[in-house]
């Protein structure tokens, strides 16, 4: 057969064209941080509560709070998690999930191992001894909730507090394993091998949290197992002190997200929205999936599980070496419908105004 007559390779499952954004909003991260970790290029989680926006980053142990002003988010304040929880303020919590439910702000750390970062791009010599050291994961073993109350100085806004009435800030207790969630991950035969592998290399990497009463769903960016993403589910309770506890088993659910891992979760009524992207730091397709009626499909069995195939509803743009979608927030519109706000880790230069400390983020219409 001549080269000219070779059949072309089939394209069985092409990715759809990127969904166009319906708008763009400006986020002003302009608080004086006195040289502390800069969140402008490291955002990893988002949640909107009324006219308040909370953001998380993968550096430090803090969340960023902003207030809505038209289509902009302004009046930036940094909230140190150590002011509410028994944490080392200098540790890196790696906040990768934020959610709001019934007046609580939920905060999730990655629970991940990491390697030392290469600070200089293009260096041609690497100390393999240093590069082989894996950072202790305990600082990133964080699952917590903070009470939210109305801000007395800003009507329509909310702020977290240490306690309010009978509600107290609390988290899963820290242990030698990290916490109870980390211990359960290390004991399960499916996930145990991945607990010693760094994040972004296929190891344990928790990203995204959704809450419905006492039911928690936690996304796993990694590992992706045989092209299936893993969603963790559990029942959560609290002690009188505010400390959290896991009630019952830790369920694992398998999702067909076309080889992508979970980067964020948001509950919208009975449905679950899933922001998905590559497990590693590679540039690649990112999309939003919708698991319709998730709320009425609780996990049924510890070991024998169904394979779920959520509907892909939005194909997100992504950059080359930048603009990696990481966080998802629901934004209400005047007509009562919702848009989706996407925050990117390593945003592209066109999104940044470093002098004014401004970041431009895309909005996407939520399909019916």
C-alpha positions as CSV (number, residue, x, y, z in Angstrom):
1,X,0.0,0.0,0.0
2,X,1.4,3.4,-0.9
3,X,1.8,6.1,1.6
4,X,-0.8,8.2,-0.2
5,X,-3.4,5.5,0.2
6,X,-3.0,4.9,4.0
7,X,-6.3,5.4,5.8
8,X,-6.4,8.3,8.2
9,X,-6.6,7.6,11.9
10,X,-10.1,7.7,13.2
11,X,-11.2,10.3,15.7
12,X,-13.6,8.4,17.8
13,X,-14.1,10.7,20.8
14,X,-13.0,14.2,19.8
15,X,-13.2,17.0,22.4
16,X,-15.8,19.6,21.7
17,X,-14.8,23.2,20.9
18,X,-14.2,25.4,23.9
19,X,-17.3,26.9,25.3
20,X,-17.2,30.7,24.9
21,X,-17.3,32.7,28.1
22,X,-20.3,34.9,28.7
23,X,-18.4,37.6,30.6
24,X,-15.5,38.5,32.8
25,X,-15.3,39.8,36.3
26,X,-12.5,41.6,38.1
27,X,-11.1,40.4,41.5
28,X,-9.0,42.9,43.4
29,X,-6.5,41.1,45.6
30,X,-5.0,44.3,46.9
31,X,-4.8,43.9,50.7
32,X,-1.4,44.7,52.2
33,X,0.0,41.3,53.0
34,X,3.3,42.6,54.2
35,X,5.4,40.3,52.1
36,X,3.4,37.2,52.9
37,X,2.3,34.6,50.3
38,X,0.8,36.3,47.3
39,X,-2.5,34.7,46.2
40,X,-2.7,36.5,42.8
41,X,-1.2,33.7,40.8
42,X,-2.0,30.7,43.1
43,X,-5.7,30.6,43.5
44,X,-7.1,27.0,44.0
45,X,-10.6,27.2,45.4
46,X,-13.6,29.5,45.5
47,X,-17.1,29.8,47.0
48,X,-19.6,32.7,47.0
49,X,-21.9,33.3,50.0
50,X,-24.4,36.1,49.0
51,X,-22.3,39.2,48.3
52,X,-19.1,37.7,49.9
53,X,-16.5,35.7,47.9
54,X,-14.0,33.4,49.7
55,X,-10.9,32.2,47.8
56,X,-8.3,29.7,48.8
57,X,-4.7,29.4,47.5
58,X,-2.1,26.6,47.5
59,X,0.3,28.7,49.5
60,X,0.2,29.5,53.2
61,X,-2.7,28.8,55.6
62,X,-5.3,31.5,54.9
63,X,-8.4,32.3,52.9
64,X,-9.1,35.5,51.1
65,X,-12.4,37.4,51.6
66,X,-13.9,39.9,49.1
67,X,-17.1,41.8,48.7
68,X,-19.2,42.3,45.6
69,X,-19.4,45.8,44.1
70,X,-21.4,45.4,40.9
71,X,-19.4,43.1,38.6
72,X,-16.2,43.5,40.7
73,X,-15.0,41.8,43.9
74,X,-13.2,44.3,46.1
75,X,-12.3,45.1,49.7
76,X,-9.9,42.2,50.0
77,X,-9.0,40.9,53.5
78,X,-6.8,38.0,54.4
79,X,-8.2,35.7,57.1
80,X,-5.6,33.5,58.8
81,X,-6.9,30.0,59.6
82,X,-4.8,29.9,62.7
83,X,-7.1,32.6,64.2
84,X,-9.9,30.0,64.2
85,X,-8.2,26.6,64.3
86,X,-5.3,25.0,66.1
87,X,-2.9,25.4,63.2
88,X,0.7,26.6,62.6
89,X,0.3,29.9,60.8
90,X,3.6,29.4,59.0
91,X,2.6,26.0,57.6
92,X,1.3,25.4,54.1
93,X,-2.3,24.1,54.4
94,X,-2.7,24.0,50.6
95,X,-6.4,25.0,50.6
96,X,-8.0,23.1,47.7
97,X,-11.7,23.2,48.5
98,X,-14.2,25.6,49.9
99,X,-18.0,25.1,50.4
100,X,-20.9,26.7,52.3
101,X,-23.7,24.8,53.9
102,X,-26.2,26.0,56.5
103,X,-24.2,28.9,57.7
104,X,-20.8,27.0,57.8
105,X,-17.7,27.7,55.7
106,X,-16.0,24.4,55.0
107,X,-12.2,24.3,54.2
108,X,-10.3,21.4,52.7
109,X,-6.6,20.9,52.4
110,X,-5.0,18.7,49.7
111,X,-3.8,16.0,52.1
112,X,-1.0,15.6,49.6
113,X,2.7,14.9,49.6
114,X,4.9,17.3,47.6
115,X,8.4,17.6,46.3
116,X,10.6,20.7,46.7
117,X,9.7,23.2,44.0
118,X,12.3,24.2,41.4
119,X,12.3,27.9,41.8
120,X,14.3,28.8,38.6
121,X,12.8,27.7,35.3
122,X,15.4,26.5,32.8
123,X,18.1,25.4,35.3
124,X,19.9,22.4,33.8
125,X,21.3,20.8,37.0
126,X,19.1,19.3,39.7
127,X,20.3,17.9,43.1
128,X,18.5,14.5,43.1
129,X,19.1,14.1,46.8
130,X,17.1,17.2,47.5
131,X,14.6,16.5,44.8
132,X,13.9,13.0,46.4
133,X,12.8,14.5,49.7
134,X,9.0,14.4,50.1
135,X,7.5,17.1,52.3
136,X,5.5,16.0,55.4
137,X,1.9,15.8,54.5
138,X,0.4,16.6,57.9
139,X,0.2,20.4,57.4
140,X,-2.0,19.8,54.4
141,X,-4.3,17.3,56.2
142,X,-7.0,19.8,56.9
143,X,-10.8,19.3,57.0
144,X,-12.5,22.1,58.9
145,X,-15.6,24.3,59.2
146,X,-16.0,27.8,60.5
147,X,-19.3,29.5,61.6
148,X,-20.5,32.3,59.3
149,X,-22.3,35.3,60.7
150,X,-23.5,38.6,59.2
151,X,-20.8,41.2,59.0
152,X,-22.0,44.1,61.2
153,X,-20.0,46.6,59.2
154,X,-21.2,45.4,55.7
155,X,-24.9,44.6,55.3
156,X,-25.5,41.6,53.1
157,X,-22.0,40.2,53.7
158,X,-20.8,37.4,56.0
159,X,-17.6,36.7,57.9
160,X,-16.3,33.6,59.7
161,X,-15.9,33.7,63.5
162,X,-14.5,31.4,66.2
163,X,-17.9,30.7,67.7
164,X,-21.5,31.9,67.4
165,X,-24.1,30.7,69.8
166,X,-23.7,27.0,70.1
167,X,-21.6,26.7,66.9
168,X,-17.8,26.5,67.2
169,X,-15.1,26.3,64.6
170,X,-13.5,22.9,64.4
171,X,-11.6,20.4,62.3
172,X,-10.6,16.8,62.2
173,X,-8.1,16.2,64.9
174,X,-4.5,16.1,63.9
175,X,-2.7,12.7,64.4
176,X,0.5,11.1,63.5
177,X,-1.1,10.0,60.3
178,X,-2.2,13.6,59.5
179,X,-5.9,13.1,60.5
180,X,-8.6,10.5,60.5
181,X,-9.3,11.0,56.8
182,X,-5.6,10.4,55.9
183,X,-5.6,7.3,58.0
184,X,-8.6,5.9,56.2
185,X,-7.1,6.6,52.8
186,X,-3.9,4.8,53.9
187,X,-5.8,1.7,55.0
188,X,-7.8,1.1,51.9
189,X,-6.2,-1.3,49.4
190,X,-7.2,0.7,46.4
191,X,-5.7,4.0,47.6
192,X,-2.9,2.9,50.0
193,X,-0.2,2.6,47.2
194,X,-0.8,6.3,46.3
195,X,-0.3,7.7,49.7
196,X,3.5,7.7,49.4
197,X,3.5,9.3,45.9
198,X,3.6,13.1,45.5
199,X,0.6,15.0,44.2
200,X,0.7,15.9,40.5
201,X,2.6,12.6,40.0
202,X,-0.4,10.4,40.6
203,X,-0.4,10.5,44.4
204,X,-3.2,11.4,46.8
205,X,-4.4,15.0,46.0
206,X,-7.8,16.1,47.4
207,X,-9.5,19.0,45.6
208,X,-13.0,20.2,45.9
209,X,-15.7,19.7,48.6
210,X,-19.5,19.7,48.5
211,X,-21.8,19.4,51.6
212,X,-25.4,18.3,52.0
213,X,-26.3,18.3,55.7
214,X,-24.0,15.7,57.3
215,X,-23.0,14.2,53.9
216,X,-19.6,15.3,52.5
217,X,-18.3,14.7,49.0
218,X,-14.5,15.2,48.4
219,X,-12.9,15.2,45.0
220,X,-9.6,13.5,44.2
221,X,-7.5,15.1,41.5
222,X,-5.3,12.1,41.9
223,X,-5.1,9.3,41.6
224,X,-7.1,8.6,38.5
225,X,-7.4,4.9,38.4
226,X,-7.8,3.1,35.0
227,X,-9.0,6.5,33.7
228,X,-11.7,6.7,36.4
229,X,-11.7,9.6,38.9
230,X,-12.4,8.9,42.5
231,X,-15.0,10.7,44.6
232,X,-14.9,10.2,48.4
233,X,-18.1,10.4,50.4
234,X,-18.7,10.2,54.2
235,X,-21.0,11.3,57.0
236,X,-19.5,13.9,59.3
237,X,-20.4,14.8,62.8
238,X,-19.1,17.2,65.5
239,X,-18.3,17.1,69.1
240,X,-19.4,19.7,71.7
241,X,-15.9,21.3,71.4
242,X,-16.5,21.8,67.7
243,X,-14.0,19.1,66.6
244,X,-15.1,17.1,63.6
245,X,-15.4,13.3,63.4
246,X,-16.1,10.9,60.6
247,X,-19.2,8.8,61.3
248,X,-19.1,5.5,59.5
249,X,-17.2,4.3,56.5
250,X,-15.3,6.3,53.9
251,X,-17.0,5.5,50.6
252,X,-15.2,5.5,47.3
253,X,-17.1,6.2,44.1
254,X,-15.8,5.9,40.5
255,X,-16.6,8.5,37.9
256,X,-16.0,8.4,34.2
257,X,-14.6,11.9,33.5
258,X,-12.8,10.8,30.3
259,X,-9.5,10.4,32.1
260,X,-9.6,13.7,34.0
261,X,-9.2,14.2,37.7
262,X,-11.5,16.3,40.0
263,X,-10.4,19.9,40.6
264,X,-13.4,21.3,42.4
265,X,-17.0,20.5,43.4
266,X,-20.1,22.6,43.9
267,X,-23.6,21.4,44.9
268,X,-26.5,23.1,43.1
269,X,-29.7,21.8,44.6
270,X,-29.8,18.0,44.1
271,X,-27.1,18.1,41.5
272,X,-23.3,18.0,41.8
273,X,-21.1,20.2,39.5
274,X,-17.6,18.8,38.9
275,X,-14.6,20.8,37.6
276,X,-12.2,18.3,36.0
277,X,-8.8,18.6,34.5
278,X,-5.5,16.7,34.1
279,X,-4.1,15.0,37.3
280,X,-0.6,16.3,36.6
281,X,0.6,19.8,36.0
282,X,0.3,19.2,32.2
283,X,-1.7,21.5,30.0
284,X,-4.8,19.7,28.8
285,X,-8.6,19.6,28.4
286,X,-10.6,20.9,31.4
287,X,-14.4,20.6,31.6
288,X,-17.3,20.9,33.9
289,X,-19.6,17.9,34.4
290,X,-23.0,17.7,36.0
291,X,-24.1,14.7,38.1
292,X,-27.9,15.2,38.0
293,X,-29.8,14.2,41.1
294,X,-26.6,13.2,43.0
295,X,-28.4,14.0,46.3
296,X,-30.8,11.0,45.8
297,X,-27.9,8.6,44.9
298,X,-26.0,8.1,48.1
299,X,-23.2,5.6,48.2
300,X,-24.6,2.1,48.7
301,X,-21.7,-0.3,49.3
302,X,-18.1,-0.1,50.6
303,X,-16.5,-2.3,48.1
304,X,-18.9,-3.1,45.2
305,X,-19.5,0.3,43.5
306,X,-21.3,1.5,40.4
307,X,-19.5,3.4,37.7
308,X,-21.1,6.9,37.2
309,X,-21.0,8.9,34.0
310,X,-21.8,12.6,34.7
311,X,-22.8,14.8,31.8
312,X,-20.1,17.0,30.3
313,X,-21.7,20.5,30.0
314,X,-18.9,23.0,29.5
315,X,-15.5,22.7,27.9
316,X,-13.1,25.3,29.4
317,X,-10.3,27.1,27.8
318,X,-6.8,26.4,29.1
319,X,-3.4,27.9,28.4
320,X,0.0,26.6,27.5
321,X,2.1,26.7,30.7
322,X,-0.5,28.9,32.4
323,X,-4.3,29.4,32.9
324,X,-5.1,26.1,34.6
325,X,-8.8,26.1,35.9
326,X,-8.8,25.2,39.6
327,X,-11.7,26.8,41.4
328,X,-15.5,27.1,40.7
329,X,-18.1,29.5,42.2
330,X,-21.8,30.0,41.5
331,X,-22.7,33.6,40.7
332,X,-26.4,34.7,40.7
333,X,-27.8,36.8,37.9
334,X,-30.5,39.4,37.9
335,X,-32.9,37.0,36.1
336,X,-32.5,34.4,38.8
337,X,-30.2,32.0,36.8
338,X,-26.6,31.2,37.6
339,X,-23.2,31.8,36.0
340,X,-20.1,29.9,36.8
341,X,-17.0,31.8,37.9
342,X,-13.7,30.0,37.1
343,X,-10.5,30.9,38.9
344,X,-7.2,29.8,37.4
345,X,-3.9,28.8,39.0
346,X,-1.0,30.4,37.2
347,X,-3.3,32.8,35.2
348,X,-2.3,34.0,31.8
349,X,-0.6,37.4,31.5
350,X,-3.7,39.0,29.9
351,X,-5.7,38.3,33.1
352,X,-3.2,40.1,35.4
353,X,-2.8,43.7,36.3
354,X,0.0,43.3,38.8
355,X,0.4,47.0,39.5
356,X,-3.2,47.3,40.6
357,X,-3.4,43.8,42.0
358,X,-6.3,42.9,39.7
359,X,-7.2,39.5,38.3
360,X,-9.8,38.9,35.5
361,X,-11.8,35.7,35.7
362,X,-14.2,34.2,33.2
363,X,-17.9,33.6,33.6
364,X,-19.8,30.8,31.9
365,X,-23.6,30.3,31.6
366,X,-24.8,27.3,33.4
367,X,-26.8,25.3,30.9
368,X,-30.3,24.0,31.8
